[in-house]
């Protein structure tokens, strides 16, 4: 009988409640701020991180999960008689975490040739951030509880990831300027003019989809661009940060437009917050293919 373990990293932003309920193992990222080093989900929750980040003048840096860490995890899960490990990780274009996991799996099978065929490791590039890959991990764990085979779950997760888009907007350009996501001059002009970029994340790339003037225009514009791409009648999720009111505003706007509420709401942790700032709002959804 299959015994499936789900792994992901802390940038998936899965809540502690679902982590425990679905028995998902979340590997935490380390965050360095000057001489201080923190372990996400251990040394701080999101609210504390937002406060620490706001008081820090420099640029916080997250560290990749190392190959050695994954080797230790795979060894332990093998000893615990798991048959399948489904490991979904942060965008490989922004972190070496995925390649480290692949390296660790190769090393594991080199040391345990007898494990081939009876202990399968599925390393999956999340190609994005936050709930864009956190959501299919949650769904995958629910499917496993209903005895859906690991290969079918992996196919579901990959299909979601390959077609998942995030549209989100930061309410300040301060953090994007510090991290280098937006050039200093452009950030300065944008703040003076009250411009807010609507960012699009897809297939590992982050681009500016469009811009709006003023905070009040953010939710309507995200709603507009989302509905142009979202596959009708499919689940969607809300992404937000320190301000729950913008989460609720976005959720209510989407619910009114599509006729059903979000499947999940994901509060951003360090991986997105260090680049976008603590106050953001956005939508995660499965997209139709773009023309051209």
C-alpha positions as CSV (number, residue, x, y, z in Angstrom):
1,X,0.0,0.0,0.0
2,X,1.3,3.5,-0.9
3,X,2.5,5.7,1.8
4,X,2.9,9.3,0.4
5,X,4.7,12.2,2.0
6,X,4.3,15.8,0.8
7,X,7.2,18.2,1.2
8,X,7.3,21.9,0.4
9,X,9.2,24.9,1.6
10,X,8.1,27.8,3.7
11,X,7.6,30.1,0.7
12,X,4.5,28.1,-0.2
13,X,2.8,30.0,2.6
14,X,0.6,27.1,3.7
15,X,-0.9,27.8,7.1
16,X,0.3,25.9,10.2
17,X,-3.3,24.6,10.5
18,X,-3.2,22.9,7.1
19,X,0.4,21.8,7.6
20,X,-0.7,19.8,10.7
21,X,-4.1,18.7,9.5
22,X,-2.7,17.3,6.2
23,X,0.7,16.2,7.6
24,X,2.6,18.3,5.1
25,X,6.3,18.7,5.9
26,X,7.4,22.3,5.4
27,X,11.1,22.9,5.1
28,X,11.9,26.4,6.4
29,X,14.0,29.0,4.7
30,X,16.6,31.0,6.6
31,X,16.4,34.8,6.4
32,X,19.5,37.0,7.1
33,X,19.2,40.6,8.1
34,X,22.7,42.0,8.6
35,X,24.4,39.9,11.3
36,X,21.1,38.5,12.4
37,X,19.8,35.2,11.0
38,X,16.3,33.8,11.4
39,X,14.5,30.6,10.5
40,X,11.1,31.3,9.0
41,X,8.0,29.7,10.8
42,X,10.4,29.0,13.7
43,X,11.8,32.4,14.8
44,X,9.0,34.5,13.6
45,X,5.5,34.4,12.2
46,X,4.4,36.7,9.3
47,X,3.3,39.6,11.5
48,X,6.6,39.6,13.4
49,X,8.6,39.4,10.1
50,X,6.8,42.4,8.7
51,X,7.7,44.4,11.7
52,X,11.3,43.3,11.7
53,X,11.5,44.0,8.0
54,X,10.0,47.5,8.4
55,X,12.6,48.4,11.0
56,X,15.6,47.1,9.0
57,X,17.3,49.5,6.6
58,X,19.1,46.9,4.5
59,X,17.8,44.2,2.2
60,X,16.8,40.9,3.8
61,X,18.2,37.8,2.1
62,X,16.7,34.3,2.0
63,X,19.0,31.2,1.9
64,X,18.3,28.2,-0.3
65,X,17.5,24.8,1.2
66,X,20.7,22.9,0.8
67,X,21.3,19.5,-0.8
68,X,22.6,18.2,2.5
69,X,19.3,19.1,4.2
70,X,17.3,17.3,1.5
71,X,19.6,14.2,1.8
72,X,18.8,14.0,5.5
73,X,15.1,14.4,4.9
74,X,15.1,11.7,2.2
75,X,17.0,9.3,4.4
76,X,14.6,9.8,7.3
77,X,11.5,9.3,5.1
78,X,13.0,6.1,3.6
79,X,13.6,4.8,7.1
80,X,10.0,5.6,7.9
81,X,8.8,3.3,5.0
82,X,7.3,6.0,2.8
83,X,6.8,4.8,-0.8
84,X,6.5,8.2,-2.5
85,X,7.8,11.6,-1.7
86,X,6.2,14.5,-3.5
87,X,8.4,17.6,-3.1
88,X,7.2,20.9,-4.5
89,X,9.5,23.8,-4.3
90,X,10.0,27.5,-4.9
91,X,10.6,28.9,-8.4
92,X,13.9,27.5,-9.7
93,X,14.6,30.7,-11.5
94,X,14.8,32.5,-8.2
95,X,16.4,29.9,-6.0
96,X,18.8,26.9,-6.2
97,X,16.5,24.9,-3.8
98,X,15.0,22.8,-6.6
99,X,18.4,21.9,-8.2
100,X,19.7,21.1,-4.7
101,X,16.8,18.7,-4.2
102,X,17.5,17.0,-7.5
103,X,21.1,16.6,-6.5
104,X,20.1,15.2,-3.2
105,X,17.8,12.6,-4.8
106,X,20.6,11.5,-7.1
107,X,22.9,11.1,-4.2
108,X,20.3,9.2,-2.2
109,X,19.8,6.6,-5.0
110,X,23.6,6.3,-5.4
111,X,23.9,5.4,-1.8
112,X,20.6,3.3,-1.8
113,X,20.4,1.4,-5.1
114,X,17.9,-1.0,-3.5
115,X,15.4,1.9,-3.0
116,X,14.8,2.3,-6.7
117,X,11.3,1.2,-7.7
118,X,10.0,1.1,-4.1
119,X,10.9,4.6,-2.9
120,X,10.1,7.3,-5.4
121,X,11.1,10.9,-5.1
122,X,9.2,13.4,-7.2
123,X,11.0,16.8,-7.2
124,X,8.7,19.4,-8.7
125,X,9.7,23.0,-9.7
126,X,6.9,25.3,-8.4
127,X,7.8,27.9,-11.0
128,X,6.3,30.6,-8.8
129,X,5.8,31.7,-5.3
130,X,3.4,31.5,-2.3
131,X,0.0,29.7,-3.0
132,X,0.7,29.3,-6.7
133,X,2.4,26.1,-5.6
134,X,1.1,25.9,-2.1
135,X,-2.4,25.3,-3.3
136,X,-1.7,22.2,-5.4
137,X,0.3,20.7,-2.5
138,X,-2.8,21.2,-0.3
139,X,-5.0,19.6,-2.9
140,X,-2.5,16.8,-3.5
141,X,-2.5,15.9,0.2
142,X,-6.3,15.8,0.2
143,X,-6.2,13.5,-2.8
144,X,-3.7,11.2,-1.2
145,X,-6.0,10.9,1.8
146,X,-8.6,9.5,-0.7
147,X,-6.0,6.9,-2.0
148,X,-5.4,8.7,-5.3
149,X,-2.1,7.2,-6.7
150,X,1.0,9.3,-6.4
151,X,1.6,9.5,-10.2
152,X,-1.9,10.9,-10.7
153,X,-1.3,13.5,-7.9
154,X,2.0,14.5,-9.5
155,X,0.3,15.0,-12.9
156,X,-2.4,17.2,-11.2
157,X,0.2,19.3,-9.4
158,X,2.3,19.8,-12.6
159,X,-0.7,20.7,-14.6
160,X,-1.7,23.4,-12.1
161,X,1.8,24.8,-11.9
162,X,2.2,24.9,-15.7
163,X,-0.9,27.0,-16.1
164,X,-1.0,29.0,-12.9
165,X,-0.8,32.8,-12.9
166,X,-0.5,35.4,-10.1
167,X,-1.6,38.9,-10.5
168,X,-0.6,41.0,-7.5
169,X,0.2,44.6,-6.6
170,X,2.3,46.2,-3.9
171,X,0.9,49.2,-2.1
172,X,4.3,50.8,-1.9
173,X,7.4,50.7,-4.1
174,X,9.8,51.1,-1.2
175,X,10.7,47.4,-1.0
176,X,10.8,46.7,-4.7
177,X,13.3,49.6,-4.9
178,X,15.5,48.1,-2.1
179,X,15.5,44.6,-3.6
180,X,16.2,45.9,-7.1
181,X,12.9,44.6,-8.6
182,X,12.2,48.1,-9.8
183,X,15.0,50.6,-10.6
184,X,15.4,53.4,-8.0
185,X,14.6,56.2,-10.4
186,X,11.4,54.5,-11.7
187,X,10.4,53.7,-8.1
188,X,10.9,57.4,-7.1
189,X,8.8,58.7,-10.0
190,X,6.2,56.0,-9.4
191,X,5.8,56.9,-5.7
192,X,5.6,60.7,-6.5
193,X,2.9,60.1,-9.2
194,X,1.0,57.5,-7.1
195,X,1.6,54.7,-9.6
196,X,1.2,51.1,-8.6
197,X,2.5,48.2,-10.8
198,X,0.3,45.2,-11.4
199,X,2.8,42.3,-11.4
200,X,2.3,39.0,-13.3
201,X,4.1,35.8,-12.2
202,X,4.0,32.9,-14.7
203,X,6.4,30.2,-15.6
204,X,9.1,31.5,-13.3
205,X,9.1,35.1,-14.6
206,X,7.9,38.2,-12.8
207,X,6.9,41.1,-15.1
208,X,4.9,44.3,-14.9
209,X,1.6,43.7,-16.6
210,X,0.2,47.2,-16.3
211,X,0.1,50.2,-13.9
212,X,-2.6,52.1,-12.1
213,X,-2.8,55.4,-10.4
214,X,-3.7,55.3,-6.7
215,X,-4.5,52.5,-4.3
216,X,-8.2,52.5,-5.0
217,X,-7.6,51.4,-8.6
218,X,-5.6,48.2,-7.6
219,X,-8.4,45.8,-6.9
220,X,-10.5,46.7,-9.9
221,X,-7.5,46.4,-12.3
222,X,-6.4,43.0,-10.8
223,X,-10.0,41.8,-11.2
224,X,-10.1,43.0,-14.8
225,X,-6.8,41.3,-15.9
226,X,-7.6,38.2,-13.9
227,X,-11.0,37.6,-15.6
228,X,-9.4,38.0,-19.0
229,X,-7.2,35.0,-18.4
230,X,-8.8,32.8,-15.8
231,X,-10.5,29.6,-16.9
232,X,-14.2,29.9,-16.0
233,X,-15.5,27.9,-13.1
234,X,-12.0,26.9,-11.8
235,X,-10.7,27.5,-8.3
236,X,-8.8,30.6,-7.4
237,X,-7.0,31.9,-4.4
238,X,-6.3,35.2,-2.8
239,X,-2.8,36.4,-1.8
240,X,-2.3,39.1,0.7
241,X,0.1,40.5,3.3
242,X,-0.2,42.5,6.5
243,X,-3.6,44.1,5.7
244,X,-6.5,41.8,5.9
245,X,-8.9,44.5,4.7
246,X,-7.4,44.3,1.2
247,X,-7.6,40.5,1.3
248,X,-11.3,40.9,2.1
249,X,-11.8,43.5,-0.6
250,X,-10.2,41.4,-3.3
251,X,-12.1,38.2,-2.2
252,X,-15.4,40.0,-2.2
253,X,-14.8,41.6,-5.6
254,X,-13.9,38.2,-7.1
255,X,-16.8,36.4,-5.4
256,X,-19.2,38.9,-6.7
257,X,-17.8,38.6,-10.3
258,X,-17.4,34.9,-10.6
259,X,-20.1,33.7,-8.2
260,X,-18.1,31.6,-5.8
261,X,-15.5,32.4,-3.0
262,X,-11.7,31.8,-3.1
263,X,-10.5,28.2,-2.4
264,X,-7.8,29.5,-0.1
265,X,-6.2,32.7,1.1
266,X,-2.4,32.8,1.4
267,X,-0.7,35.4,3.5
268,X,2.8,36.1,2.1
269,X,5.9,35.2,4.0
270,X,9.5,36.3,3.6
271,X,10.1,35.2,0.0
272,X,7.6,37.6,-1.5
273,X,7.5,40.3,1.3
274,X,11.2,41.1,0.9
275,X,10.6,42.1,-2.7
276,X,7.1,43.5,-2.6
277,X,6.6,44.7,0.9
278,X,4.2,43.6,3.6
279,X,1.1,45.1,2.1
280,X,0.0,43.4,-1.2
281,X,-3.1,42.0,-2.7
282,X,-3.6,39.6,-5.6
283,X,-5.2,36.6,-7.2
284,X,-3.8,33.1,-8.0
285,X,-5.6,31.2,-10.7
286,X,-5.4,28.7,-13.6
287,X,-5.1,30.6,-16.9
288,X,-6.2,30.0,-20.4
289,X,-3.5,29.9,-23.0
290,X,-2.6,33.4,-24.3
291,X,-2.8,34.0,-28.0
292,X,0.4,34.7,-29.8
